[in-house]
Amino acid sequence: MKNIITAILLTCLSPALSAADAAKVGQPMPKLSQLLPGASIPNTSGKVVLVDFWASWCGPCVQSFPVLNKLQSKYGAKGLVIIGIGVDEEAAKYKGFADKMKVTFSVVHDSSHKAADFFGPSSMPSSYLIDRKGVIRYIHAGFRGAKTEAEYVTEIEALVTEGK
């Protein structure tokens, strides 16, 4: 009985504990190369960065990837870098999903969940929009189609022109 109560308490408290430790607006983004050692990370210095956490089993991720492709195409020349971080345990599932979605932005595999542990995404997908100074400015949990796309456009347009 004691084990059952402990398991229930841990299950109930885990989301609250991880939410308290999750990345927040106004916090600096860490060096992704430190969180994802060995991964090919594009240069983000002085760029607007959209970090998107996704998984092959995530239904909304199927909807978000074409939007992310479109945003990278439209704003890449203006300084936007999109980095999709796949959290699948199995590399084959990560690669299969990225290939199927015909990704045009950078994707990396976070099999150790070191990046996910830092950011603490509350759902899949979750995205973090970072300004040119490396500060997290917007966080999106989930993907709600055209509504989220419109929010991305407004936020990205503000950030790519900020300080120019």
MARKOL-854149 format. One record per residue: residue number from 1; residue in three letters; chain; x, y, z of N, C-alpha, C in turn. Coordinates in steps of 0.05 Angstrom, whole numbers, plus 32768, in hexadecimal, padded with zeros to 4 digits. Last residue first. Layout:
BEGIN
<mardren NUM,'ALA','A',<X,Y,Z>,<X,Y,Z>,<X,Y,Z>>
...
This chain:
BEGIN
<mardren 164,'LYS','A',<8151,83A7,7D39>,<815D,83AE,7D1E>,<8155,83C9,7D16>>
<mardren 163,'GLY','A',<8139,8397,7D67>,<8155,83A0,7D69>,<8161,83A7,7D4E>>
<mardren 162,'GLU','A',<810F,8369,7D47>,<8117,8376,7D60>,<8134,837E,7D60>>
<mardren 161,'THR','A',<8103,834A,7D1D>,<8107,8367,7D17>,<8110,8376,7D30>>
<mardren 160,'VAL','A',<80FD,8318,7D32>,<8111,831B,7D1C>,<8116,8339,7D16>>
<mardren 159,'LEU','A',<80D4,8320,7D58>,<80EF,831A,7D61>,<8104,831E,7D4B>>
<mardren 158,'ALA','A',<80A6,832A,7D3A>,<80AF,833E,7D4E>,<80CC,8339,7D55>>
<mardren 157,'GLU','A',<80A3,82FB,7D1C>,<80A6,8315,7D0E>,<80B0,832A,7D22>>
<mardren 156,'ILE','A',<809B,82D6,7D46>,<80B3,82D5,7D36>,<80B8,82F0,7D27>>
<mardren 155,'GLU','A',<8068,82E6,7D58>,<807F,82E6,7D6A>,<8099,82E7,7D5A>>
<mardren 154,'THR','A',<8047,82DF,7D2A>,<8048,82F9,7D39>,<8061,82FB,7D49>>
<mardren 153,'VAL','A',<8051,82A8,7D1F>,<8057,82BD,7D0B>,<805A,82D8,7D19>>
<mardren 152,'TYR','A',<803F,828E,7D4E>,<805B,828C,7D46>,<8062,82A3,7D33>>
<mardren 151,'GLU','A',<8008,829B,7D4B>,<8018,82A4,7D62>,<8036,82A4,7D5A>>
<mardren 150,'ALA','A',<7FFA,827F,7D1C>,<7FF7,829D,7D1D>,<8008,82A8,7D34>>
<mardren 149,'GLU','A',<8003,824A,7D2F>,<8012,8255,7D18>,<8011,8274,7D18>>
<mardren 148,'THR','A',<7FDC,8246,7D56>,<7FF8,8246,7D5E>,<800A,8251,7D48>>
<mardren 147,'LYS','A',<7FAF,8249,7D34>,<7FB2,825B,7D4B>,<7FD0,825D,7D53>>
<mardren 146,'ALA','A',<7FB3,821F,7D10>,<7FB6,823A,7D06>,<7FBA,824E,7D1D>>
<mardren 145,'GLY','A',<7FC6,81EF,7D41>,<7FC2,81F6,7D25>,<7FC7,8213,7D1E>>
<mardren 144,'ARG','A',<7FDA,81EC,7D76>,<7FBD,81EF,7D71>,<7FB8,81FA,7D55>>
<mardren 143,'PHE','A',<8005,81C7,7D9B>,<8002,81D4,7D81>,<7FE5,81D4,7D7A>>
<mardren 142,'GLY','A',<802A,81CB,7DDA>,<8016,81C0,7DC7>,<8016,81D0,7DAD>>
<mardren 141,'ALA','A',<803E,8206,7DF5>,<8039,81EA,7DFC>,<8023,81E0,7DEA>>
<mardren 140,'HIS','A',<806D,8236,7DE8>,<8054,822B,7DDE>,<8053,820D,7DE7>>
<mardren 139,'ILE','A',<808B,8271,7DFF>,<8089,8254,7E02>,<806E,824B,7DF9>>
<mardren 138,'TYR','A',<80B9,82A6,7DF2>,<809E,829A,7DF0>,<80A0,827C,7DF3>>
<mardren 137,'ARG','A',<80ED,82B2,7E00>,<80D9,82C7,7E00>,<80BD,82BD,7DFF>>
<mardren 136,'ILE','A',<812B,82A4,7E1A>,<8111,8298,7E13>,<80FC,82AE,7E15>>
<mardren 135,'VAL','A',<8164,82C3,7DFD>,<8151,82C3,7E14>,<8136,82B7,7E0A>>
<mardren 134,'GLY','A',<818B,82CF,7DD8>,<818B,82B5,7DE5>,<8178,82B2,7DFC>>
<mardren 133,'LYS','A',<8188,82FC,7DBA>,<819A,82FD,7DD1>,<819B,82E3,7DE1>>
<mardren 132,'ARG','A',<8160,82F2,7D96>,<817B,82F3,7D8C>,<8190,82F4,7DA3>>
<mardren 131,'ASP','A',<8131,82C6,7DBB>,<8139,82DE,7DAC>,<8157,82DD,7DA5>>
<mardren 130,'ILE','A',<810D,828A,7DB2>,<8123,8298,7DBF>,<812C,82AF,7DAE>>
<mardren 129,'LEU','A',<80D8,8263,7DC0>,<80E1,8277,7DAD>,<80F5,8289,7DBC>>
<mardren 128,'TYR','A',<80C9,8221,7DC6>,<80D5,8237,7DD5>,<80E1,824A,7DC0>>
<mardren 127,'SER','A',<8095,81F0,7DC8>,<80A9,8200,7DBA>,<80B1,8218,7DCB>>
<mardren 126,'SER','A',<807F,81AE,7DC7>,<8082,81C6,7DD7>,<8098,81D6,7DCA>>
<mardren 125,'PRO','A',<804E,8180,7DAB>,<8068,818E,7DAB>,<8067,81A5,7DBF>>
<mardren 124,'MET','A',<804E,8167,7DEB>,<805A,8165,7DD1>,<8046,816F,7DBC>>
<mardren 123,'SER','A',<8057,818A,7E2A>,<8048,8179,7E17>,<8058,8177,7DFD>>
<mardren 122,'SER','A',<807B,81A5,7E48>,<8064,819A,7E56>,<8053,8188,7E44>>
<mardren 121,'PRO','A',<80C2,81A0,7E48>,<80AA,81A4,7E39>,<8092,8196,7E47>>
<mardren 120,'GLY','A',<80F4,81AF,7E64>,<80DC,81A5,7E72>,<80C3,81A9,7E62>>
<mardren 119,'PHE','A',<8128,81C1,7E58>,<8111,81D1,7E50>,<80F7,81C9,7E5E>>
<mardren 118,'PHE','A',<8149,8199,7E71>,<814D,81B5,7E77>,<8133,81C5,7E71>>
<mardren 117,'ASP','A',<8133,8169,7E5E>,<8134,816D,7E7B>,<8138,818A,7E81>>
<mardren 116,'ALA','A',<813B,816F,7E27>,<8120,816F,7E32>,<811F,8173,7E50>>
<mardren 115,'ALA','A',<8173,816A,7E26>,<8166,8184,7E1F>,<814A,8185,7E2A>>
<mardren 114,'LYS','A',<8176,8135,7E38>,<8184,814A,7E47>,<8179,8166,7E40>>
<mardren 113,'HIS','A',<8163,8106,7E22>,<8150,8119,7E2D>,<815D,812F,7E3E>>
<mardren 112,'SER','A',<8180,80E4,7E04>,<8186,80E4,7E20>,<8173,80F6,7E30>>
<mardren 111,'SER','A',<816E,80EF,7DD1>,<8168,80D5,7DDC>,<816D,80D3,7DFA>>
<mardren 110,'ASP','A',<8160,811C,7DAE>,<8166,811F,7DCA>,<815F,8104,7DD8>>
<mardren 109,'HIS','A',<8175,812B,7D6E>,<8169,8116,7D7F>,<8172,8119,7D9B>>
<mardren 108,'VAL','A',<8162,8163,7D45>,<8175,8154,7D54>,<8167,8140,7D67>>
<mardren 107,'VAL','A',<8159,8188,7D09>,<814E,8176,7D1E>,<8165,8167,7D2B>>
<mardren 106,'SER','A',<814F,81C5,7CE6>,<8161,81B3,7CF4>,<8152,81A2,7D09>>
<mardren 105,'PHE','A',<811D,81C3,7CB1>,<812C,81D0,7CC7>,<813D,81BC,7CD5>>
<mardren 104,'THR','A',<8101,81A4,7C90>,<8113,81B7,7C83>,<8122,81C8,7C98>>
<mardren 103,'VAL','A',<80E8,8162,7C8F>,<80F1,8178,7C9F>,<8105,818A,7C90>>
<mardren 102,'LYS','A',<80C1,813A,7C7F>,<80D1,814A,7C6C>,<80DA,8165,7C79>>
<mardren 101,'MET','A',<80A8,8116,7C9E>,<809D,8131,7C9F>,<80AD,8144,7C8D>>
<mardren 100,'LYS','A',<80C7,80E8,7C97>,<80AB,80E8,7C8E>,<80A0,8105,7C8C>>
<mardren 99,'ASP','A',<80F5,80F8,7CB3>,<80F6,80F3,7C96>,<80DA,80F4,7C8A>>
<mardren 98,'ALA','A',<80E2,80FB,7CE7>,<80EE,8113,7CDB>,<80EF,810F,7CBD>>
<mardren 97,'PHE','A',<80D1,80C6,7CEF>,<80BE,80DC,7CF0>,<80C9,80F4,7CE2>>
<mardren 96,'GLY','A',<8102,80AA,7CEB>,<80EB,80A4,7CD9>,<80D7,80BA,7CD8>>
<mardren 95,'LYS','A',<8120,80BF,7D15>,<8129,80C4,7CF9>,<8111,80BF,7CE6>>
<mardren 94,'TYR','A',<8102,80AD,7D42>,<8108,80C9,7D3E>,<810E,80CF,7D21>>
<mardren 93,'LYS','A',<8103,8076,7D39>,<80E9,8084,7D39>,<80ED,80A2,7D35>>
<mardren 92,'ALA','A',<813A,806C,7D3D>,<812C,8066,7D24>,<8111,8074,7D22>>
<mardren 91,'ALA','A',<8148,8079,7D71>,<8151,808A,7D5C>,<8142,8085,7D42>>
<mardren 90,'GLU','A',<811B,8077,7DA7>,<8127,8068,7D91>,<812F,807B,7D7A>>
<mardren 89,'GLU','A',<8105,809E,7DC7>,<811A,808D,7DD2>,<812A,8080,7DBB>>
<mardren 88,'ASP','A',<80F8,80E0,7DAF>,<80F3,80C3,7DAE>,<810B,80B4,7DB9>>
<mardren 87,'VAL','A',<80FD,8116,7DAD>,<8102,8109,7DC7>,<80FC,80EB,7DC7>>
<mardren 86,'GLY','A',<811A,8146,7D82>,<810A,812E,7D85>,<8111,811F,7D9E>>
<mardren 85,'ILE','A',<8118,8188,7D78>,<8125,8174,7D8A>,<8113,815D,7D8E>>
<mardren 84,'GLY','A',<8124,81B4,7D45>,<8111,81A0,7D50>,<8120,818C,7D60>>
<mardren 83,'ILE','A',<8132,81F5,7D3E>,<813F,81DC,7D46>,<812A,81CA,7D52>>
<mardren 82,'ILE','A',<8135,822A,7D12>,<8124,8218,7D20>,<8133,81FE,7D25>>
<mardren 81,'VAL','A',<8149,826B,7D10>,<8153,8250,7D0F>,<8140,823F,7D1F>>
<mardren 80,'LEU','A',<8143,82A9,7CEE>,<8136,8294,7CFE>,<8144,8279,7CFA>>
<mardren 79,'GLY','A',<8157,82D2,7CCD>,<8165,82CB,7CE6>,<8158,82B7,7CF8>>
<mardren 78,'LYS','A',<8142,82DA,7C9D>,<8140,82F1,7CB0>,<814C,82EA,7CCB>>
<mardren 77,'ALA','A',<8144,82AA,7C84>,<8156,82BF,7C7A>,<8156,82D8,7C8C>>
<mardren 76,'GLY','A',<811B,8290,7CA0>,<8137,8287,7CA3>,<814A,829D,7C9A>>
<mardren 75,'TYR','A',<80E5,829B,7C98>,<80F5,82AD,7CA9>,<8112,82A5,7CAD>>
<mardren 74,'LYS','A',<80D1,8276,7C72>,<80C9,8292,7C71>,<80DC,82A4,7C80>>
<mardren 73,'SER','A',<80E7,8244,7C81>,<80EA,824E,7C66>,<80E5,826C,7C64>>
<mardren 72,'GLN','A',<80D5,8240,7CB6>,<80F2,8240,7CB0>,<80F7,824C,7C94>>
<mardren 71,'LEU','A',<809D,8240,7CAD>,<80AA,8256,7CBC>,<80C8,8257,7CB7>>
<mardren 70,'LYS','A',<8097,820F,7C92>,<8090,8228,7C85>,<809D,8240,7C93>>
<mardren 69,'ASN','A',<80A9,81EA,7CB9>,<80B6,81EC,7C9F>,<80B1,8206,7C91>>
<mardren 68,'LEU','A',<8081,81F5,7CDF>,<809D,81FB,7CE5>,<80AD,81FC,7CCC>>
<mardren 67,'VAL','A',<8055,81E1,7CC3>,<8055,81FD,7CCB>,<8072,8205,7CD1>>
<mardren 66,'PRO','A',<8062,81AA,7CBE>,<805F,81BB,7CA6>,<8060,81D9,7CAC>>
<mardren 65,'PHE','A',<8063,819E,7CF8>,<807A,819D,7CE7>,<8078,81AC,7CCD>>
<mardren 64,'SER','A',<802F,819E,7D0F>,<8042,81B5,7D14>,<8059,81B5,7D01>>
<mardren 63,'GLN','A',<8015,816F,7D03>,<800A,8188,7CFA>,<801E,819F,7CFB>>
<mardren 62,'VAL','A',<8036,814B,7D1D>,<8031,8147,7D01>,<8026,8160,7CF5>>
<mardren 61,'CYS','A',<8030,815C,7D51>,<804A,8161,7D44>,<8047,815D,7D26>>
<mardren 60,'PRO','A',<7FFE,8149,7D61>,<8000,8165,7D5A>,<801B,816C,7D4C>>
<mardren 59,'GLY','A',<800E,8111,7D6C>,<7FFC,8118,7D56>,<7FFE,8136,7D4E>>
<mardren 58,'CYS','A',<8049,80F2,7D7B>,<803A,810B,7D81>,<8029,8113,7D69>>
<mardren 57,'TRP','A',<806E,80CB,7D74>,<8053,80C3,7D7C>,<8040,80DA,7D80>>
<mardren 56,'SER','A',<809E,80E6,7D6B>,<8092,80D8,7D54>,<8075,80D0,7D5A>>
<mardren 55,'ALA','A',<80A1,8127,7D89>,<80A5,810A,7D8A>,<8095,80FD,7D73>>
<mardren 54,'TRP','A',<80C2,8165,7D9A>,<80AE,8155,7D8C>,<80B5,8137,7D91>>
<mardren 53,'PHE','A',<80D0,81A9,7DA8>,<80D2,818D,7DB1>,<80BB,817D,7DA5>>
<mardren 52,'ASP','A',<80F1,81DC,7D89>,<80D8,81CE,7D89>,<80DD,81B1,7D92>>
<mardren 51,'VAL','A',<8109,821C,7D8C>,<810F,8200,7D94>,<80F5,81F2,7D98>>
<mardren 50,'LEU','A',<8119,824E,7D65>,<8101,8240,7D6D>,<8109,8223,7D73>>
<mardren 49,'VAL','A',<813E,8289,7D69>,<813E,826C,7D69>,<8123,8261,7D73>>
<mardren 48,'VAL','A',<815F,82BB,7D48>,<8146,82B5,7D56>,<8143,8296,7D53>>
<mardren 47,'LYS','A',<81A6,82C5,7D52>,<818E,82BC,7D43>,<8176,82BA,7D55>>
<mardren 46,'GLY','A',<81D5,82CC,7D6D>,<81C9,82E3,7D60>,<81B0,82DD,7D50>>
<mardren 45,'SER','A',<81E6,8289,7D63>,<81EF,82A3,7D6E>,<81E3,82BA,7D5E>>
<mardren 44,'THR','A',<81DB,8258,7D50>,<81C4,8267,7D59>,<81CC,8283,7D63>>
<mardren 43,'ASN','A',<81EF,8229,7D21>,<81F7,8241,7D30>,<81DF,8252,7D37>>
<mardren 42,'PRO','A',<81D1,81E8,7D2C>,<81D8,81FF,7D1C>,<81E1,8217,7D2D>>
<mardren 41,'ILE','A',<81EE,81AD,7D44>,<81DD,81C4,7D4B>,<81E5,81DB,7D39>>
<mardren 40,'SER','A',<81F2,816C,7D43>,<81F9,8182,7D30>,<81E5,8199,7D35>>
<mardren 39,'ALA','A',<8206,814E,7D81>,<81F1,8155,7D6C>,<81FB,816C,7D5B>>
<mardren 38,'GLY','A',<822C,8149,7DA8>,<822F,8139,7D90>,<821B,813F,7D7A>>
<mardren 37,'PRO','A',<81FF,8159,7DDC>,<821A,8154,7DD3>,<821B,8142,7DBB>>
<mardren 36,'LEU','A',<81D3,817E,7DEB>,<81D1,8169,7DD6>,<81ED,8163,7DCB>>
<mardren 35,'LEU','A',<81E1,81A3,7E10>,<81CA,8191,7E17>,<81C8,817A,7E03>>
<mardren 34,'GLN','A',<820A,81BC,7DF7>,<8210,81B0,7E11>,<81F9,819C,7E18>>
<mardren 33,'SER','A',<81F2,81D0,7DCA>,<8207,81BD,7DC6>,<820F,81AF,7DE0>>
<mardren 32,'LEU','A',<81D0,81F7,7DDE>,<81C4,81DD,7DD6>,<81DA,81C8,7DD2>>
<mardren 31,'LYS','A',<81DC,821D,7E14>,<81E8,8215,7DFB>,<81DD,81F9,7DF5>>
<mardren 30,'PRO','A',<819B,8235,7E2E>,<81B7,822A,7E31>,<81C2,8223,7E15>>
<mardren 29,'MET','A',<817B,8273,7E2C>,<817C,8258,7E21>,<8198,824E,7E25>>
<mardren 28,'PRO','A',<8167,8298,7E66>,<8179,8294,7E4F>,<8178,8277,7E46>>
<mardren 27,'GLN','A',<8123,82A9,7E73>,<813A,829A,7E7A>,<814D,8297,7E62>>
<mardren 26,'GLY','A',<80F5,82C0,7E60>,<8109,82D2,7E6D>,<8123,82C4,7E75>>
<mardren 25,'VAL','A',<80CB,8289,7E6D>,<80CF,82A2,7E5E>,<80E2,82B4,7E6E>>
<mardren 24,'LYS','A',<80EE,824D,7E84>,<80D9,8262,7E86>,<80E0,827A,7E74>>
<mardren 23,'ALA','A',<80F4,8206,7E89>,<80FD,8220,7E7F>,<80E7,8234,7E7F>>
<mardren 22,'ALA','A',<80DF,81E5,7EC7>,<80DF,81E9,7EAA>,<80EA,8205,7EA2>>
<mardren 21,'ASP','A',<80DA,81DC,7EFC>,<80F5,81DC,7EF1>,<80F6,81E3,7ED4>>
<mardren 20,'ALA','A',<80A4,81DB,7F03>,<80B3,81EF,7F12>,<80CF,81F2,7F07>>
<mardren 19,'ALA','A',<8096,81AF,7EE5>,<808D,81CA,7EDC>,<809D,81DF,7EEA>>
<mardren 18,'SER','A',<80AB,8186,7F03>,<80B7,818B,7EE9>,<80AE,81A7,7EDF>>
<mardren 17,'LEU','A',<8088,8189,7F30>,<80A5,818C,7F33>,<80B2,8193,7F19>>
<mardren 16,'ALA','A',<8057,817F,7F18>,<805B,8198,7F26>,<8079,819E,7F2A>>
<mardren 15,'PRO','A',<805E,814B,7F03>,<8058,8162,7EF1>,<805E,817D,7EFF>>
<mardren 14,'SER','A',<8069,812E,7F36>,<807D,8131,7F20>,<8077,8148,7F0D>>
<mardren 13,'LEU','A',<803D,8129,7F58>,<8050,813E,7F5D>,<8063,8143,7F46>>
<mardren 12,'CYS','A',<8022,80FC,7F45>,<8014,8116,7F48>,<8027,812D,7F4B>>
<mardren 11,'THR','A',<8049,80D5,7F48>,<803B,80DA,7F2F>,<802E,80F5,7F2F>>
<mardren 10,'LEU','A',<8055,80D5,7F7E>,<806A,80DC,7F6A>,<805D,80E3,7F50>>
<mardren 9,'LEU','A',<8024,80C4,7F93>,<802F,80DE,7F9A>,<8044,80E7,7F86>>
<mardren 8,'ILE','A',<8021,8090,7F7D>,<800C,80A4,7F77>,<8017,80C0,7F7D>>
<mardren 7,'ALA','A',<804E,8078,7F95>,<804C,807A,7F78>,<8038,808F,7F6F>>
<mardren 6,'THR','A',<803F,807A,7FCB>,<8057,8088,7FC2>,<8056,808C,7FA3>>
<mardren 5,'ILE','A',<8012,8059,7FCA>,<800F,8075,7FD1>,<8027,8085,7FC8>>
<mardren 4,'ILE','A',<802B,8029,7FBC>,<8016,8034,7FAA>,<8013,8052,7FB0>>
<mardren 3,'ASN','A',<804D,8020,7FE7>,<8058,8024,7FCD>,<8044,8030,7FB9>>
<mardren 2,'LYS','A',<8027,8018,8010>,<8039,802F,8012>,<8045,8035,7FF6>>
<mardren 1,'MET','A',<8010,7FE8,8000>,<8000,8000,8000>,<8011,8019,8000>>
